[in-house]
Amino acid sequence: MNFFRAPAAARAAKTLDRTLFARVLPASAACLRETKTISKYRKELEKTGELLALDKFSPIVPDPDASLAAKGARCLVLKPEVKPSAPETWSSVLRQAAESGDVKLIPYDVNITYDLWSYLDVMKAILPEDLHGEIPVGFNTAGHVAHLNLREPYLPYKHIIAEAIIDKNPNIRTVINKVDEVGTESEFRTFSYEVIGGPDDLLVEVSKSGCVFRFDYSKVYWNSKLDTEHRRLFEMFQPGEVVADVMAGVGPFALPAGKRGVFVWANDKNPESYKYLSEGVKRNKVSEFVKSFNCDGHDFIQKAADMVLEASRDNYCAVVEPARVSRSAPKRPPPVRVPLPPTISHFVMNLPASAIEFLHNFRGLYHGHETLFAPHTDVRLPMVHVHCFAAKGDKSGEDTAPLDGIRERIYKEIGVRLTPGDAEKDNEVLIYEVRDVAPNKRMFCATFRVPPEVAFAPRA
């Protein structure tokens, strides 16, 4: 039964009148003879489906008789279809409880207020029915900010949508709507926006993967829908390895990896991202492992390889203070020195609109340093994780055109054809589907090892 019927006066409203959502729901209640049986009968009536279950509503209420309520008497609110005067609507559990005198059924009115309505129910009450199919629910968030990308038909209702989002999401104070396309108007993936609810305050704090990020959301790129992808990659990195994060943003890959004892040389071309990345390195106490840079990604790829090799030859080490075993310990154990390896194990390139176009910079990455790698040592050439966009294939999974297109674009940049397969194997590429970004557009991550003929070629 739908307890939240749309009030006619709310349909197509442009302002949010919360009083319109108040109504009285005629229901029933099972008044308990002894309060100690509350838990027992609550569980049993949940199983029979007779207990009234609403979000933000407790089915345990004081007895309507004030004198009994003063003595602690309680009732369990039941669904409207359970009629006190019609025992045929009761379950056997309820009938037995009534016959034994444990409960007494009475009519009970439930006051449905705006607070009990879900965001989706409010939107369905207000928006025209032809707009119910794509009500904005899966929006991005960054700290206290909700970021929408409203389609044209929803724009007349943008302020009321924002109000409802703030009402129904306690952590959200500001709602913004994007007014251009990320990655087209700005090379830094920032966007123009309008505030449609709450204060114009986009300085946010986000806690993810054991790290705290603080940044101005209007000046950097952040996507809360990439949390799973961030975790998938940084969990591949092993402590003591070196990762070059070419388009690091404010550090969603870099800072958690640094917490795990992974060396990360993190770069972003956006001066604002670099500023907040550098602050995040200090705030999260990973400066021994994470170094921040503000370079063009095209230059950074080879520069990172050169700098890591030079720093390793200069015997750079991360100095880690071990935790004190106990307060009674006579002294703290000596610091642990973790040497920086001479080579990079992973390159992360999270700029899906154009990252593939940076791959030609791997040509000559380790020219003249062949002896650092197999078969001269047990070290393998770096693994590259490059994000990109492509059209969706068909649902059968037999349409390989999107993946073939990604491999063709990689070939044009590095001059080596990679075959689908295991990224650990030479000249093979694993293309992982990350997420949908539009009805016919999907984000992928192509992972492969830099081929020897690319890494050891002469630099241009």
N, C-alpha and C positions, 0 to 999 in steps of 0.2 A: 504494500500500500504506500502511495506517495503522500507523506505527511506535509510536504512543502509545495502545495499547489500555488501556482503563480498568481499573485494578486493582480486583477485586471488593470488597476490604476498604475501599476509599475511597468507595464509593457511599453517598450520604446521610450522610456523616460530618459531625459538627459541629465537629471540630477538624482542623487540617491536619497530617497525619503525612507529612512529605516523603519519608521512607524508603520509603513504599509505591509511590513512582513510579520506583524504581530497577529496572532490568531489563537483561538482556544481549541484544543484538540480533545473531544470527548473520549475518554479512555476508561480504564478501570484500575483498581488497585487491590492487592492482596494484603490485608492488614494482619500482622503477625501477633499471635498471642504472646510469644516470648521472643525477645530480641536475639537471644542466642541462636535462634534457628535461621537468622537472616542469610548467613553464608550457605547453609544447606539448601534452602529453597531458591536462592538466587541461582545457584549452579543448576538445580534441577529444572527451573523454569527457562533458563538459557537453553538447555538441551531440548526442551519441548518447543522452543521458539515462541513462547508466550510473553517473555519479558520485553518491554519496550526498549529498543536499542537505538539510541540517537547519539551522534557525536556531541561531545561537550554537555551531555545530559546524564545525571546520575539517576538510575531507576530506584534508588533507596531514598525515600522521603519521609518526613515526620507524619505521624497519624493526623488526619484532618481534625480529629477531636483534640482540641487544645489541651484538655486536662490529661488525656492519655499521652499526648506528645511531650508534655512537661515531665512525665514519668519515664520518657525515653522510648515510647512505643514508635515503631516504624512500619512502613508499608513498602511493598514492591510494586512499582507501576507496570501495568500490563498493556498489551496492545489493544487498540479499540475493538478488534473483532472478538475479543474475549468479553462476553457480556455477563455482568453479575446476575441478571435475572434469567439467563439461559444456560443452564448447566451443560446442555449439549454442545456448547462452544468451548467447554473446558477439556483439558487433557485428563487422563486418568490420574496423573500425579496431583493435579489441582483438585480434582474431585475427592481423592483420598485425604488430602490435606484439609479440605473443608469439612469432610465428614468427621475427621478426628478432632476438629476444633482448633487445629493449629493456625488456620488462616480464615479470614472472613473477607469475601469479595464485596467491594462497594464501587459505585461510580466515582470517577476521579477526572477532573479537568486538568489537562497539561497546558500551561501557557507557553506557546511556541513564540519565541522572540527572535529578532534579527540575529542575535548572537548564536542561535542554534542552527541557522542556515549555513550550509557550506558555500564556498565561493562559487562552485559550479551551479548550485541551485539558484543562487542570487542572479547569476548571469543568464540562466535559462528563463528566469522570471522577467528579466528586463529586455534582453535582446530579441528581435524578431526571430521567429522560428527558422527562417531560411539562413540565419547566421549561427545556429546551434552547432553546426558541423565542425567549425574550427575555432571554437572559443579559446582564447589564449590561455593555456595552462602550463605549457612546458617552457616558460621563459627562463632566460639566464638570470643569475643573481651574482652579485659581488658584494659581500658584506650586507649592508642595509639597503642596497639598491637592487631593484628589479628592472630588468632591461627587456622591453618588448619590441617587436617588429610588426606593428599592426598593419594588416591589409586595409586597402581603401574602404571597404564596406563597414569596417569597425571604427573608423576614425571619428564619426559623429558621437560615439559612445566612449571615447578614450578616457575622459575624466572620470566617468562613473566606473569604468573598468579599473582604473588606478585606485579609486577609493576602496573598491571591494577587495582588491589585492592587499592593500595596506590593512584593512579591517581583519582579513582572514589569515594573514601571515604576520605573527607578532614580531618577527625579526626585520620586516621590511618597513622602511620609513619614507623612501623616495622611489618613485616609479618614473622611468624615462622611456621615450619611444624613439627608435632610430629613424632618421630621416634621409639617410643615404646608404650606400652599399659599402661594407667594410672591405678594404683592400682595393677599391677602385678610386675613391676620392682621396685616400691617404696612403702613402707608402708605408706608414707605421701602423696600419690596420686600426687606426682610431676612426671615429665617426661623428657626424653631426647629430645632435639629439635635441629633443624638447622635453622639459620636465612636465609631466601630466598629472603628478600627484606628489604631495609632500614637498620638503624644502629642496632647493637646488644645492645639494651637498653630496658630492661624488668622491670625497676623500674617505676611503673604505678600509676596513681591516678584515682579512679573511684568514681562517685557520684551516690548513690542509696538510695532511701527511706529516703531522708533527711539527709543522713550520707555521710561522705567522708572517703574512704578507700585508703590507700597507702601501697603498698607492692611490693616485687620483684616477678613477676609472675613465674619466673623459680624455686622459692623455696617454694611456697605454692600452695594450690588448690583453684581455682576460676573458676566458670562456669556461664557465663552471661545468659545461657539458663534456669537457675533456679530462675530467678527474680520472676516469678509468684508464684513459690512454696514457696520461702522465704516469700513473702507477705501473701500468703494464711495461713501460720502457724502463723507468728507473729501477725496477726490480730485476731487470736483466743485468744491470751493472754490478760488478763485483768490487768489494772493498780493495783499495789499492790500485784499481785501474784508472786510466785517464779518459775522460769524456770531453769532447769539444761540442758545446751547445752553440750552434752558429746563429740561431735566431731565438735567444733565450727569453725574451720578454722580461718579466719581473722575477723569473726563476722558478716556475712550477716544476720543471725537471731538475734544475740545478741544485736548489736548496735541499730538497729531500734526499737527493743522491749524496750531497755533501754530508748530511747527517749520518749516512750509512758508511762514511769513510771512503767515498769515491772522490778522486780528484776531478773537478769540473772547471774547465776554462770556458766561461760563459760570456757570450757576446750579444749585444743588440745595438742596432744602428740608431734607434730612437734615443735621444739624450735623456728623455724622461724615464724610459724603461731602464736605462743604464743607472740613473740616479736611484730609483727605487730598488733595483737589483742589488746595487752596492750597499744600500742601507739594510736590505734584507740579509745580506751576508753577515753583517755585523750583529744585527738583532738576533739572528738564529745561531750565532757563534760557530760559523763554519768557515771562517776566514783562513784556517790552515789548509782547507781542501778546495775552496771555491774562489776563483779569481774572476773579476768582472772586467769587461772590455767594451769599448764604444767604437766599433769599427764597421765598415761595410762588410757584409757577409762574404762577398766575393773575395775580398782581400784576406779575411780572417781565416779561411780554410787552410791555406798554406802557411800563413803567419803562425797559426796555432801549433802546427806540426813543428815548425822551426823553433818556436819559443819553448815548447815542452822539451825538445831534445837538448836545447842549450841549458835550460834550468836543471835537467837531469844530470848533465855533464858537470854542472856546477855543484852537484850533490845536494840539490834542494830536497828537503824533507818536511813533512808535516809533523809538528811536535804536538803530541796528544797527552794531556794530563790525565792519568788514570783516576777513576773515582776512588775515594778513600774507602777502604774495606769496612771500617767501623770507626766510630769516634774514639774508641779506646785504643785504636792502633797507634803504636809509637810514632810512626811517620808515614807519610804518603809514599807509595811506590814511585820510583823515578819515572820521568816522562818517557813515552814510547815514541820513537822516531820512525815515521813511515816514509820510505824513500819514494820519490817521484819516478815512475818508469820513463824510459826515453821515448816511448811511442804512444800514440793515441789508440785506444781500443774501440771507441765508438764516436761517431759524429751524429748529432741529432739536428735535423733541419725541419723545424716545425713552422713553415711558411707555405701552407698548402697551395696558395694561389700562384706561387712562382718558384718554390724551392728547387724543383727539377732543373730549372734554368741556371742554377748555381753549380751543377755537377761537373761541368767542364773544368772547374778549378781544382779537381782532384788529379788532373793530369800533371805528373811531375811532383806529386805530393812528397815522395821520399826518394827522388832522383839522387843517385850517388850514395844512398844509405841502404843498399840492398842487403848488406851483411847484418842488419838489425833484425831481419826476418827469416822465416823458414825458406830454404832448408838449413841456413847457417845457424839459426837459433830455433827455439820452439815458439817464437812469437809470430802471430798471424797478422796479416794486414787488417786495417780498421774495418769495422762494420759500419755501414751507413744506414741511417733510418730517415728517409725522406718522405715527408707528407705531401699529399697532392689531392686534387679534386678530379673526379671523372664522372661520366654519366653512369646511372645504374644499369646493370644488366637485367635481363628478364628473370622472372621468379623461378624458372626451371633450373637456373644455375648453369645452363648450357651456353648462354651468351657470353663469350670470352672477349668480346670487342673492347669493353672498358679496360680490362687488364692488359690486353694486347696493346692498346693505345698507350698505357703507362710505360710498358716495356719499350715501345718504339720511341717515346720521348726520352727515355733514359739513354737509349742507343745513340740518338742524335747528339747527346751531350758528351758521352764518354767514348763513343766509337766502338763499343763492345756489346754484342748481343747477349743478353742474359736470358736464360731459359727458366720457366716456372719451376719452382722446387724448394729446396732447403737452403736458406740463406747461409748456412755454415759451409756449404759446398761451393767450390770455385765456380764462378760464372753462372750461378743460379740466384734467383731472386724470389723472396716470399712477399706477396702483396696481401696485406692484412686490411680487412674492411673495418674502419674505425666507427663511422656513424653517418646517418643521413643528415644532409644540411639543407636540402630542398626536395620538392617532389621528385625531381629527376636528377638529383645531384648527390654524390656521396663522397665522403672523405676517406682516403686510403693512406696506408703507410707502406712504402716499398723498402724492404730491408735486404741488403746484399753486402758482400765484402768487396772492397776496392780491388779490381783485377790487377795483377802484377804489371801487365802491359800499360796500364793507366798510371799506377802509382810510381813506377820507375822510369816512365817516359821523360825525355828532356822537358824542362819547363819552357814555356813560351817566352 
